[in-house]
Amino acid sequence: MTSGRVAAAACLHVAALLAGADEIETIIVVGTTPASGKDLDPRDFPGVIQTVDADDLGASGSWDIPGYLLRHTRGVHINSAQGNPLQSDLYYRGYAASPLLGLPMGLTVYQDGVRLNEPLGDAVNWDLLPTRAIAAMSLLGGSNPLYGLNTLGGSVVITMKDGFDDAGHAITLEGGGPGRFAASLESGGNNGTVGYYVNGNRFREDGWRDLSPSNSEVFYGNIRWRGERGSFGVDHQRGASDLTGNGLSPVGLLVRDRAAIFTAPDTTENDAEHWRVRGARVLTKGAAVSATLHFRDTHTTSFNGDGIEEDDIDELIDSFGGREALSRRLRSGCSASMLDEAGGPDFAVANDAAFEEAVAESGCGAVNNLSVRPQESLGGVAELRIQGDLVGAEHDVNAGIGYYRGRSGFDSRMQFALLDPVLRSTAAAGSVTGGFGEERTEIDTRVTRLYGYLADSFSFGDGLVVNLSGFFHDSEVSLRDLTGEHPQLNGAHGFANLNWSAGVVRRWRLSDFFGSYNQSSRLPTPIELACSEVLALNPETGEQEECRLPNAFLADPPLEDVVARTLELGARGTTAAGWQWSMGLFHAYNDNDIIWQTGRTRAHGLFRNVDGTRRRGLEVSVAKANETWRWRLDYSHVEATFDDDFDVLSPNHPAHETVGDEDEDDGAPATRAVQRGDRIPGIPAHVLKAAVEYPVTERVSIGADMIAISGSHLRGDESNELDELDGYAVVNLQARFRAVRFEVFVLVENVFDEDYENFGLIGEEPDEVVGLADIGDDVRFLGPGAPVSIRLGAKFVF
């Protein structure tokens, strides 16, 4: 008997043994669909739902969603690709949600039924979420088609507070390392019919690494009306942030100083406004209708300073219409006035060698990559819900139709800059003006989607619940070059698909058994279409070019849409002694998965389809709470592998004789051979979490939690030829004092000051970029975890 069959048999056997005693208490916080509100009993859901409420969030001291989910939900891990707590990559079951362009997304995020994934790259801006205004948050596993496109591995579903369920006023303050100050002010109330809720969040941090400050301010408010047969509400949210995420550092630099940065700055400024309007009406007994409209406007500005490598200089030479006069100016030194005439038509042509020598002698050892990304999305969905008995079963039917339109712009430029030899920062020495002609990209992208869905959950009297659903969409993704310099970008692509799911739940009094099949899909995002390898060709030379993210687009070929199919089997329950437990197996297969291939530098690369990838695993959880102790133990295993043999771009891989080497036959960038069964980079196989809390007195409690995560392969090492990152374990401590209207907490993170890295990739030789000979030529760039930090917080309720 296979291990999967043994686990399945164990689930069934344990569930059968536990049938008896009283019913499990359930709390309804999610909907059958994102638009349906709180209508789903989690015991009727044929999959995994993990839910936390506002008290859990507040008690944790977390101000970022990924950080909280890492510590308090099973199967979740994060990658610190940017090194900023508000810019983490969130992973669940090997699928990601991230604010970074270039990472293939597989998780959706919803706030009160509105999708928060941005239109350009399905990215999620964690910094724009008002964490202290969240009433409840659920993590749903599986490729549930009712939660829309891009739900390949699961969804994060956020429910906001309102004046009916969260009346009262509170102030929360927190301070400590590394230079952090955070505050939240909230107020809510109602008169029985009309309620209001407002919240303001402020977050500031110096960052534990050099030159890494961040700020975020978010306001959220709503007005809700409730009547006997209907409800209506308007929500508004406004957020602004200025984040520094100086990213990965080469191994040689981390050995010397873990707080050091490689090049700087790497800043992102976000400004967003969000509106939601929702109304619901009971038509007759067992029939109701609801409608939701939303509008979201996000403006992002990025500034990234980088050193210049020789290959980059060659690229920049090709961007100018002339060289001789500019070379003379470069030899005179890099200054703010030097590039006033850069790219002008009157320069006489100098030879490339002379120009390259002039750049090297000038002190202009860096470039600034600048980009602006306005994004706008609007949409609406109308849903009909019917409940009633039919053919011996109680049916709960949800049918809906919706429309979504997303529009985004992308304007990027590159500049020569001074590089401070000590701080390796372009901003510290002063950047210079003047853009490079062909290095500028300005595009307009649009995504439109019409969709409909139908779901039926029918229950039989013996505890058997069957769920069937279908989701159809007709979508178009289009791109348009606004400069006239890149006509190969222009194009439109249509996608249509029917996704469906089927599941069954067998309920006993103390336990449930469930099984399901789910199919969902995601479209290639505009940035993936623009940076695909299939037709990323220079129209003049016919050579394949790489895409510089987030600073350039090259071509617009037809990537295939990704289809994920997930099989899931599990059981959950509570014993008569108060033990809560769950265990489950899942197997997810992605057809035509999209991956990012690393190019000559950390910012270069291309997207491509691969025939298939596979993610299969096991999740187990045991918890118990009584008057003396409260503890839990979670374990998850994910085997994320490629299911295809293919060659992947990786020109800097150490297995090549020369870094950046090219194929001798055709001059193509060097590749490595990936074989079926090789592990997908960045996804650890094992995640173990444990937590315990002890009430010292009625008002004082102390607790500890531990997160242990195994190693993973570096991005760029899809062929699995290098050693994995080392696994690590981090322990956190917490103490809390609670009074009637006042509470204080102390949080110590990474109490043993563990040195660890949770993400890595293969980049260019660092000593060629910044000229630091003592950091060596190791091309591994790693994301270091934060050291020990202590924070003190207080909450006042009035």
N, C-alpha and C positions, 0 to 999 in steps of 0.2 A: 504494500500500500504506500502511495507517495505521501510526502510530508503534508501536502495540501489536503489530501483526503483525510489524513489523521487529524489535522486541525479542524476540518469541517465536522468530522464525526464528534470531536470533543465539544465543539460549540453546541451541537444538537443534544448531546448527552447531558451537559451541564444545564442547558435550558430546561430540559425535561425534568431533571431532578429538582429544580427550583420552582416549579409550578406549584403555587399554593400560597396561603396567607393573604396579606392585604395587597391592594393595588399599589403600583409605583406612583408616587406623586410626580406630575409632569408640569412644566412651565412652558407656555406657548409664546415664543418670541420671534418666530420666522414664519414666512408664508410659503404656500405651495409654489407660488411664483413671486418674483420680486415685487410685482405690483399689487399682490393680493392682500398685503398687510399681514397681521399676526393671526393666521388661520390654521397653521399646521401643528398638529400634535406630534411631537418628535418621536413618539412611540409608533406612529403610523408611517414614518419615513423609512424606506428600505435602504438605509445607508447610515453614515456617521454624521452626527451633529454634535459639535462641542460648543457650549454656550457659557458666556460670562456676563455678569451684570455690572451696573455702575459701582456698586460697593466693592466688587472684586478689582475693578480698574483703579479706583481711588486708593484702595489699600496697598496696591502694588508699587505705587510711586512712579509708574511708567508714564511718560509723556509722548511716547511714540508707539504706534500700533504694532510694528514688527517686533520691537523689543518686548512688549507685553506677551504677544502670542508665542514668542520663543520660550519664555519662562513658564507659561501657564497652559499651553495646549500641546498635546502629543503630536509627534510627526513633523513639527515645524522646526526649521533651522533658518538662519540668516547668513548672507554673505556681505562682508563689509568692503565692497568694491570701491566705494567712495570714502570710507572712513568717517562718515557722519551719521549719527544716530537717526536723523530724519531722512536719510537717503539709502536705507538698507534694502537689499534684495531679499524679499520674503519667499521662502520655498516651503511647499507642502506636497508630499508624495512625489517630489522631483519636478514640480511645476512652479513657475515663478510669477510674482507680481513685484514690479520695481519702478522707481522714478526714472531709470536710466534708459535712454534710447539704445537700441542695439541688442537688448536681451530679449529673446523670444518669450513672449508672455503666455501663461497657461492658467492663470487664476483671474477671476473677475472680482471686483469690489463694488458693493452697492450700499448706498446711504438712503434709507427710507424709500427703497424701490427705484432709485435713480443710479444708473451706472456711472462710476467715477473714472473708469479707464479712459484716458484722453485719446482723441481721434488719430493723432499722428503716428504713435507707436504703441498704443494700448498701455502707456505708462500710467502709474498711479503716484500722485504727489502726496506722500504721507504728511508732509509739513503743513498742508492746508486743511487737515482734519482737526476739529476741535475736540480733543480727547475727553475733556471733562464734561462735555455736553452729550456724551454717549450714554444711553440708557441700558443698552445690551448689545452684545456682539456675538455672532455665531460663525463658526467655521464649518462649512458643509463640504464633505468629500465626494469625489466622483465627477464624471463628465455629464452632469444633469442638463439636458437640453433646455429645460424651462428657464434656466438662468442665463440663456442667451449665448451668443457666439463668444469664443475664447474661454468658455468654462471647460477646460480640458481636464484639470485636476481637482477643481473645487471652487468655492466662492467664499468670500468674507462678506457677511451681511450685517450691516450696522443699523441699529434703531436709535433715533435721537430722543432726547428727553422732551417732555411737554409740560404745560402748566397743570394738567389733570393728574398725571401719575408722579410728577416730581415738583410739587408745590413746596416753596420755602426759599431760603436765601443762604448762600454760603460763600466763603472766601477760602481759597487754598493757596498756600505759599510753600515754596521749596527752594533750598539753596545748598551749595556745597561744591564738591569737585565734579568736573574740572572747570571751575569758574562758572558754574550753572546757577541761574536764577529763573524760577518759573512761577507763574501766578495765574489763578483762575478766579473770576468773579461770576456768580450765577444767581438768577432770581426767577422764580416761577410762581404762578398762582392762577386761580379761576373763580368764577362766581356760580359754578354749576352748569353753565351753558357755554361761556367763552373763557378760554384759557390762554395764557401767554407764557413764554419762556425765553430768556436771553442769557447768553454766556459769552464772556470774553477771555481768551487764553493768551498769555504772553510767555515766550520761551527765549532765553538767551544763554549762550554757552561760549566760553573761550576755546573749548576743545583741548584735548590732552596732547595733541600733536602741535608742532610749530605752525604758526600763522594759520590757525583754523577756527576763527570765530564764526558763530551762526546766530541768527535771530529769526523769530517767527511770531506773527501776531494773527490771530484768527477770531472773528466775531461770528456768532450764530444766534439766530432768533426765529421764533415762530409764533403764529397766532392760530388757534384751533377753535372751531365751533362744533358742538355736539348737540344733536337733537334726538328725538325719539326714533326717527326713521332715517336719519342721515347725519353726515358729518362733512366738514369743509375745513381746509387749512392752507396757509401760505407760509413757506419757509424761505428764509434769506440767509446767505452765508457770504462773508467777505474775508479773504486772507491775503497776507503779504509776507514774504520771507526773503532773507538774504543768507544763503547757505554757502559754507566753504567745505568742500570735500576734496582734499588734496590727494586722495587716491592711494594707489599702491606704491611701495618702495622696493628697490632691488634688494636682494638678500644681503649683499655686501654693505649696504647702507644701514639696514636694520641691525646687523651685528654690531655696528659702531654706535648707533643711537636709534632706539625704537621710536622715539618721538620725532625724528627727522623726516622731512619730506623730500621728494626727489626734485620736482619742479613745481612752481607755484606762480600765480594763484590758480585755483580751479573753483570758480564761484558760480552760483546759480541764483538768480533772483526770480521769484514767482509772484504774480499778482493775479488773484482769481476772484470771480464773483459767481454766485450760484443761487438760482431761484427754483423753487418747486411749488406747484399748486396741485392739490389733490382733493377730490370730492367723492363721496360715496352715498348711495341711496338704496334703501330696502324697497323693492318693488312689491312683492307679495311674500307670504310665508314661504321660506325656502328659496327665495330668489332676490339677488341684489346686484347692483351695477356700480362700478367705480371707474374713475378716470384720473390719470396723472399727467401733468405737463411739466417739462423742465427746460431750463436754459442755463448754460454754463459757459463762462468766458475766462480763459486762462492766457496770461501773457508771460513768457519765460525769456529771460536774457542770460546768456552764458558767456563767461570770460575764462579762457584757459591758456595759461602760459606754458610753453614747451621749449626745450632746447632743440637746436637744429642738428640733424644728422646729415652726413654727406649726401645720401640719396634724396633727402628733402631739399637740399640746396639745388641739386640737379633739377628737381621738379619746379622750384621757384624760378630758376633761370628761364625755363620754357614759358613761364607765365608773363614775361616782359616782352614788349615790342622792341626794345633796344637795350644795349648793355654798356656801351663805352662811357657815356657821361655819368651813368649811375655808378659804374665801377670807380670812377674818379672820386665821386662823392663818398663812396663807401670807404676808400682808402684814407680819406681825411678824418674818419671817425664817425661812429654812430651817434647821431644827435636828433633832437626833435624836429629839426628843419630838413634833415637829410633826404627824407622821402617825399617831400612836398610835390615833386614832379614825377614820382614813381609811376611807372606804367604809361607815361605820356608818349605820344606818337613821334616826337622829334629826336629821340635818342638814336644815335648811330649804333650799329651792331658791333659788339666786341665778342671775342671768342669766349667760349664757356669757361675755359681754364682761368682766364684772367678775371672773369666775374667771380668765380668761386674763390679765387685767392683774395680778391678784394673783400668779400664777405668775411672770410676768416680773419683778415687783418683788421677789420673795422671794429670788432667788439660786438657786432650785432649777432650774438650767438644764440638767438632765440626768436620765436614767433609767438604772436598772440592770435589765438583762434577765437573769433567773436561770432556769436549767433543770436538771432532773435526768432522766437517761435510763438506767434499768436495762434491760439486754438479756440474754436467756438463750436459748441454742440447744442442741439436742441432736439426735442422729440416729445412724443406722447404715446400713451397706451390706454386703451379702454378695455375693461374686462367685465364679463358676466359670470356670476357664480350661482349655481343651482344645486340645491340639496334636497334629497327625497328618496323614498323607497321605490325600487323597481326590480322585479323578477327576484324577489327574495334577498335583496341586498340593499344596504344604505349607500347611496351614491353621493359623492361630492365632486361636482364638475366645475372646472374653471376653463373658460374660453376667452381669448383675447386677440386683439389686433393692434399693431403699433407701427410707428414710423420714427426713424432716427436719421439725423443729418449732422455730419461733422465736417468742419472746414478748418484747415490749418495752413499756415504759411511758414516758410523757412527761408531766412536770409542770413547767409554766413559769409564772413570775410576773414582774410588772414593778413597779419601785419608783421614786418620786422620789428624786433624789440631788443632792448638791452637785457642782458642776463647778469644779475648780481652773483659774483663768483662765490660768495659765502652763503647767502640765503637761497641761492638758485631760484630767485623770484624775479619775474619780469616787472611786476608792479613796483617793487622796491627801488629799482633803478630808473623807472619811468619809461613808459612805452612810447613808440613813435607812430606818427600818422602815415597814412598811405596804404591803400589796399592793392592786392594783386589781381589783375584782370580775370584770368581763367580760374583763379582760386575762389572767386566769388560765386555763390549759388543763391538764387532766389526763385522759389517755386511756390505754387499754390496747389494744395491737395484737397480733395473732397471725397467723403464717404457718405453714401445714401443707402438706406435699408428700409424695406417694407417687410414686416414679418407677422406671423400669426401662430397661435398655439392652441392646443386642446389637451386637457388633462382630466382624468377621471380616477378617483380613489373610491373603491367600493368595498364595504365592510360586511362580513357575514357574522352571524350571531355567535359563532364558536371561536371568535378571536382572530379569524383569518382576514387580512387586508390585502387587496390587490391594487397596484398602481400602474396605470398606463398613460403615456403622454406622447405628444408629437409637436415638433417645432419646425416651421418652414420659413425660410427667408429668401428674399431676392435682393441682392446687394450689388453696388457698383463702387469701385475705387478708381479715382482719376487723378492724374498729375499734369501740371502745366508749367513749363519753364517761362519765367517772366523776364529773363535777361536776353533771350534770343540767341545765347551762346551755346545752349545745350538742347537742341531740338530732339535728341534721342530720349529726353525725359518725357516728352508729351505722350499721353496715352490714357486709355480708360479700359478697365477690366471688370467683367461681370461675373458674379458667382451666385448660384442658387443651390439649395440643399434642403433635404428633409431629414431631420434628426429625430430620433425616438428613444423611448426607454420603457422598460417593463420591470416591475419589482413586486415582491411579495413579503409580507410580514406575518408571522404567527406569534400572537400575543398570549402569554400566560399571565397570572397575577403578579409574579415577581420577575418575569424575564420575557425577552423577545428574541425571536430568531428572524433574520432577514437575509434576502438575496436579491440581486438586481443586475440588470444589464442596462447600460447607458451609452448613448452615442451623441457626441457633440462635435463641433468643428470651429475653426477660426480662420479668418481670412488673412492673407498676407497684408501686413500693415503698409501704408504708403512708404515708410522708410525702408521696409524690407523689399518692396517692389523696386524702389529706386536704387538699392544697393545690391541687387542680385548679380551673381556671377555669370548668368547665362548669356546676357547680351551687354555686359558692362565693358563695352569696347570704345576706344577712342576712334571717332569717325574718320580722323585723318590718318592715323597710323595703323589702325586695325588691331592694336594691341589691347589686351585686357588690362583694365586699370582697377585699382582698389578704391574703396570708399572710405573717406575720413569722417568718422562719426564724432560729434554730431555736426560736422562742418561741411559736408559736401554730399551731393547725390551724383550718380554717374549715368544710370540707364534705367529703363522702365520695362523689363521683360516680364512675361507671364509666369510668376511662381504659382504653384498649385496650392489650393487651400488644404489645411491640415484637418484630418478627421481622426478623432480619438474615440476608441471603444473600450469601455471599462466593465469588467465583471467583478462583482463584489459579493462576499458571503461573510456573515458574522452573527454574533449574539451579544446581548447585553442584559444586565439585570441587577437586582439587589437581593442579598440574602436576608433571612429573618434576623440575623445578628447585626445587620446594618452595613455589611460590606457592599460596595458598589463596584461592578466589574464590567468590562467589555473586551471583546476580542474579535478580530476580523481579518480577512484576507482580501487583497485586491489585485487585479491584473489589468493594466491599461496598455493599449497598443495604439501608437500614432502612425497613421499612413501619411506619407509625404511631409514628414516633420521638417521644420525650418530650423537651421542652425546658423550660427555666426562663425565665420572663419577668420582667424587672426591674420593680419597682414604684416607688413614690414615693421610697423610700430604698434604700440598699444592702441592707438586711435585709428588704425587702418584695418580694413578687412572687407569681406563680402558675405552676403547671405546666400544660402542655397537650400534646395530641397534634398532630403535623403529619403530613400524608399520607406524606411520604418525605424522607429525606436520603441523600446519596451520599458515599462515601469511596473514592477510587481513587488508585493511586499506583505508585511504583517504588522498589525497594530494591536497592542495589548495594554490594558489599563486596569489598575486596582486601587481603590481608595476607601478610606473609612474615617468617619468623624464621630466623636462622642464628647462627653463633658471633659474628658482629660486630654485627649490627643486628637489632632486632625492631620492626616497624612495621605499621600498618594504616590504611586509608582507608575510611570509610563515608559513603554518601550516601543520603538518602531524600527522596522527594517525595510529598506528600499533598494531594490536591485534595478538600477537605471542603466540600460545598455543600448548600443546601436544594434539594429537588426539588418544590417546591410554592409557589404564590402564597398568601400569607396576611397578615393584619394582626397585629402583635405589640405587646403592651404595652410602652411606653417613654416614660412621662410626663415624664421629665427630659431627653429627647433635645434637644440644642441646636437641631435643626431646627424645633422648636416656637417660636412667637413668645414664649411665656412658659414658663419651667420649671414643670412640674407642671400645665400647662394641661389643660383638659378639653374634650371635644367639645361644641360649642355646642348640638347638637341634642338629645342625650339625657343629658348629664352624665357619660358614661362616661369612664374614664381615656384620655388621649391615646395613640394608637397610631401605628406607622409601617408602611408597606407593604413587605413582603419579597417579592422576586421570585425565581422559579426561577433557580438559578445563583448567587445570593448566597452568599458564603462564611460558614461557621459560625464564630462568634467563638472566639478562644482557641486556634486550631489553625494554626500556621505552615505554609506551603507547602513550605519547604525546610529540611532539617537536614543539615549537613555536619560530620563528626568525623574528626580525624586524631590519631594518636599515634605516638610513636617512643621507643625505649629503647636506650641504648648501654651495654654493659658496659665500664667504664673499666679495671677489673681483674677478677680472678676473684670478688672479694667486693664490689666497689663498682660500682653502676650509677646512671646518671642518665637522666631521661626527661622528656618534655613531651607534653602533649595540648592540643588546641584544639577548641572547640565553637562552631560558627557557625550561628545560627538566624535565619531571616527574620522579618519582622513579621507580626502578626495583628490582626484586628479586635477592638474592645472588646466585652465583653458588654453588651448593651443597644443595640448598633448592629448588630442582625441585618440591617438594611436596607443596610448597607455605605455609608452616606452620609458618614462621617467618615474621616479618614486612619487608616491602620494604625499600630500601634506601630512604632517603628524596629527594624530588625534589629540584631543584635549578635554579637560574637565574643569569647570568653573563652579565655585561655591559662593553663594550670596547669603548674607544674614540680614535679619530685620527684627526690630522691636517696635511695639506700638502701645501707646497709652490712650484709652478712650474714656471720655466723660460724656455727659448728656449733650452738650453743645460744643464740645471741643475735643480734638484729638491731636496727638503728636506722634510722629514716627521717625525712626532712624534706619537708614538703609546702607549697608556696606556691600558693594559689588566687587566680585573677584577678590574675596577676602584674603586669599593666599598669594595674590599678585602673580598669577600664572602668566607666563609669556606664551602666547599662542597666535596662530594665524588661521583664519577661517575661509580664506579665498586666495587664489593665485592664478597668474597667467604668465605666458612666455612673451617677453618683449624684446626690444632692441638692446644691444650692448650698452650698458649705462655709462661706461667711461667714454664712449664716443659722443654721447649726447651732452654731458655736462662737464667733461674733462676732469673728472675726479679719479685719478689713477688708483687711489687707495681703496676704492670700493670694488675693484675687480671687474671682470667681464661676464659674471654670472647673469644669464638672461632671465632668471626667475624673479618675477615681481610679486610680492605678497601683501595681503591686507592684514596688518597686525590688530589683535584684539586689545580692548582698552585695559589699562592696568587697574589696580585697586582704587576705589573712590568711595568717599563717605558723603552722604547727603542727609540733611535734616529737613523735615516738612511738618506743616501744621494745617489743620482745617478748623474753621470757625463757622458754626451754624447758628443762624438767628432768624 
